[in-house]
């Protein structure tokens, strides 16, 4: 998953769902996108990548994972209709389920979004483990420290949402 994201507009958000579950969303500009073009990605290879990632996660709190692609700055005119893959896997499945999402325009750029569903937890460890595995070097120790501070009231059920953006490297 590390090779899907850039540090441009990289955001991490958590929400407490009504059925005692936690949703974690990691989103950023997609590395494989080419400006103002259709997105050509191999769904089968993405499915295999998601399966490898799923098997690498040790926590039992993770219930499901979904990968999809969203358009950035687009106008839906239904002229250039095409599909991009959506990959999902959940506890109890051995293989990722590959479906597709229909797009009706060519956007200026693409973003990649990973959505994770966790069973309710009061510790940050399963969440941080998934984020570190998904982002690799893009998630620094400074980011971990800052996010951990914001997670504390969320995990204590004092807040329902957490939104965090990593700091971009200044070259």
Residue pairs with C-beta under 8 A, 6 or more apart in sequence:
1 49
1 50
1 53
1 67
1 114
1 133
1 134
1 135
2 134
2 135
2 136
2 137
2 138
3 31
4 30
4 31
4 32
4 67
4 112
4 114
5 26
5 28
5 29
5 30
5 31
5 112
5 134
5 135
5 138
6 28
6 29
6 30
6 31
6 138
7 28
7 138
7 166
7 167
7 168
7 169
8 28
8 29
8 168
9 27
9 28
9 29
9 111
9 165
10 26
10 27
10 28
10 135
10 138
10 165
10 166
10 168
11 25
11 26
11 27
11 28
11 163
11 164
11 165
11 166
12 24
12 25
12 26
12 131
12 147
12 162
12 163
12 164
12 165
12 166
13 24
13 25
13 27
13 161
13 162
13 163
13 164
14 22
14 23
14 24
14 25
14 127
14 151
14 154
14 161
14 162
15 22
15 23
15 25
15 160
15 161
16 22
16 154
16 157
16 160
16 161
17 23
17 117
20 119
20 120
21 63
21 117
21 118
21 119
21 120
22 117
22 118
22 119
22 120
22 121
22 127
23 115
23 116
23 117
23 118
24 115
24 116
24 117
24 118
24 127
24 130
24 131
25 113
25 114
25 115
25 116
26 113
26 114
26 116
26 131
26 134
26 135
27 70
27 111
27 112
27 113
27 114
28 111
28 112
29 72
29 109
29 110
29 111
29 112
30 39
30 69
30 109
30 110
30 111
30 112
31 112
32 39
32 41
32 110
33 39
33 109
33 110
35 108
35 109
36 106
36 107
36 108
36 109
37 106
38 80
38 82
38 103
38 106
39 69
39 84
39 103
39 110
41 69
41 84
41 85
42 85
43 85
43 87
43 98
43 100
44 98
46 67
46 85
46 87
46 98
47 85
47 87
47 95
47 96
47 98
48 96
50 65
50 67
50 87
50 89
50 96
51 89
51 95
51 96
53 65
53 133
53 134
54 65
54 89
54 96
56 133
57 129
57 130
57 133
58 129
59 125
59 126
59 129
59 130
61 118
61 119
61 121
61 126
62 91
62 116
62 117
62 118
62 126
62 130
63 90
63 91
63 117
63 118
63 119
64 88
64 89
64 90
64 91
64 116
64 117
65 88
65 89
65 90
65 114
65 115
65 116
65 117
66 86
66 87
66 88
66 114
66 115
67 86
67 87
67 88
67 112
67 113
67 114
67 115
68 84
68 86
68 87
68 101
68 112
68 113
68 115
69 84
69 85
69 101
69 110
69 111
69 112
69 113
70 110
70 111
70 113
71 103
71 105
71 107
71 110
71 111
72 107
72 108
72 109
72 110
72 111
73 107
73 108
73 109
74 105
74 106
74 107
74 108
75 105
76 104
76 105
77 104
77 105
78 104
78 105
79 104
79 105
80 103
80 104
80 105
80 106
81 102
81 103
81 104
82 102
82 103
83 100
83 101
83 102
83 103
84 100
84 101
84 103
85 98
85 99
85 100
85 101
86 98
86 99
86 100
86 101
87 96
87 97
87 98
88 96
88 97
88 99
89 95
89 96
89 97
90 117
114 134
116 130
118 126
118 127
121 127
121 155
122 155
122 156
123 155
124 148
124 151
124 152
124 155
127 151
128 144
128 147
128 148
131 139
131 147
132 139
132 144
138 166
139 166
140 166
142 167
143 164
143 166
143 167
146 164
147 162
147 164
150 162
150 164
151 162
153 159
154 160
154 161
154 162
